[in-house]
Amino acid sequence: MSLENAILVGVFDGFTWIRCVGKGSFVTSPVMKECAENRIAAGERCLVIDLQACTGMDSTFMGQLASFSARLSKLGATGGVQIAGAGERNRNSLEDLGLDCLLEIDPPAALWRGHANEVRGLLEPYLLGRPPACWTGPSTCWNRTRSSPPRMRRMPASLRVSSESSKKR
């Protein structure tokens, strides 16, 4: 997959950010699926799908978004799947298929609201079968010994949440 069509990710305290660059299609869907499934298996309950740089979506890609929402709903997740930066074209595509009933499109009270550009600057490419270095290895970006959600090492202070405030969500 080229950088023209890529999936970029970041793990933050309270959510995982997945950014689609280029067309969201059957080409990028397996990468996004693996990334989301790994994060859900690790306990993540809020996925933010960033469509700001997404030039369009096919049915495979939108089907993946619906499947993430269904899976998180079955797990009783309160965050679910949130869409950031949908834009008019992508919003219309999601609404035409009724996915706006399953996904939160640009939710006004989202934890990341007002910090999207900051978050986008911290993302790393996700390659099929090879999660970003910050997910594994000795220089891990998150502390696996704590029960709270992972925090990126370079996470902006404005996005950090205390364990007390994350319990209230």
N, C-alpha and C positions, 0 to 999 in steps of 0.2 A: 504494500500500500504506500502510495506516495504522500508527500506532505500536502499535495493538492486535495487529497481525500484522506483524512486522518482522524483518529480518535485521540484526544488529549484528556488526561485525567489528573485529579488531585483529591487526596483524602483529607478532609477537614473535620473539626470537632462538630459532630452533628449531621454531617452530610458528605456524600461523595459527589464530586463534580465531574461530569462526562461531557466533553465538548466535541461536537461533530464539525469538522472543517471540510468544506466541499459538499458533495452530494451524499445524503443519507440514503444508502442503497443496499442491495444484496451484497455488495463488496465490503462495505463498512460494518454491516450488521453482525457478522460473526465476531468481530473484534469487540464491538460494543456489548454483545451478549456475554462473551467470556469475562469481560471487565466487570459488568454488573453482577453476574452470577458469583464471581469471586468475592466481591464486596458484600453481597447479601449473605453468602456463606460465612463471611467473617463477622457478621452481626450488624451490618449497616442496614438502617431502616428508612433512610431518606436518600434518594438519588436525584440529583439535579442534572437534567439534560439540557445542555447549552446549545441552542440552535442559531445563535447570532451569526455565525459564519457558515451556516448550512444553506446551500443554494437550492435545495429541494429534497423531497423525501419520496421514496417509493413505498409500495405496500409492505414489503419485507421489513423495512426499517420501522415503519409505523406499527406493524404487528409486534415487533420486539418491544416497543414502548408499552403497548397494551399488555404484553406478557409480564413485563416487570411490575406493572401496576397490580395485576392479578396476583402475582406471587407475593408481593409485599402486603397486599390486602389479606391474603390467607394467613400471613404471619402476624396480623394485627398491628401492622406498622401505622404510626400516626403521621409520619412524614410522607411516605409514599413516593410518587414520582412527580417532580416539579419541573416545569419547562421554563427555561430562562431565555430571554431574547428571541422569542418565536418569530417576530416580524409578521407582516400582513400575509404574505404568501404561505408560510408554514402554518400560521394560525388557521388560515382558511382550510388548508389540507386536513389538519387535525379535527377541526369542527365539522367539515364535510363528512368525515367518517364517524362522528360522534365521540371521538376520543377526548374531547373536552369534558366529558362526564367522568372519565377515568383518571385524567391527568390534571394537575393544577397548573394552568398556564399563567406565567408571570404573577404568582401569588403576592399580593401586596404586603403580607406580614411575614414573608420568608426570612429566615435567619440571615441569609446572604444578601438581602435587599440593600441596595446602596453600595455594595462592595464587589459587584460582579467584575469590574475591570481589574481590581486588585487580585481577585481569585484567578482570573484568566492569565495573569502574569506569572502564576506559580505552577501552571500545569505542565505535565510531561507526556510525551507520546506513549501510547499503549500499543504494543506489538503482540499479535496473536501468539500465545504460548510464552510470552516474556513480559510479565508485569514490570512497571517502572522500578528502578533500583530502590526507591524509597519504601516499597512494600515489603522488601525482604533484605536479608543480609545484615552485617554488623552495624551499618550506619542507617538503621531504620528510622523512618520519619515519624513513627508512632510507637508509643510505649505499650508493649504487649502485656506488661505486668499489671496494668491498671484495668479496672472494669469499665472505665468511662470510654466514650468514643475516641478514636485516634485523632491526633492533632498533627498537622504538618509542622515540621521543624521550623520553617520560615513563615509560618502562618501569621498574618497581620494581627496585631493585638486587638483590633476592632472586631475581629471575627471569633475571638476566643470566648468560650462560654464556661462559666463555672459549673461544677457538677450539680449545684443546687438549681441553677436556672435550667439546665438540660433536663432535670427530673420533672420540672413543671410543664414541659411540652408534651 
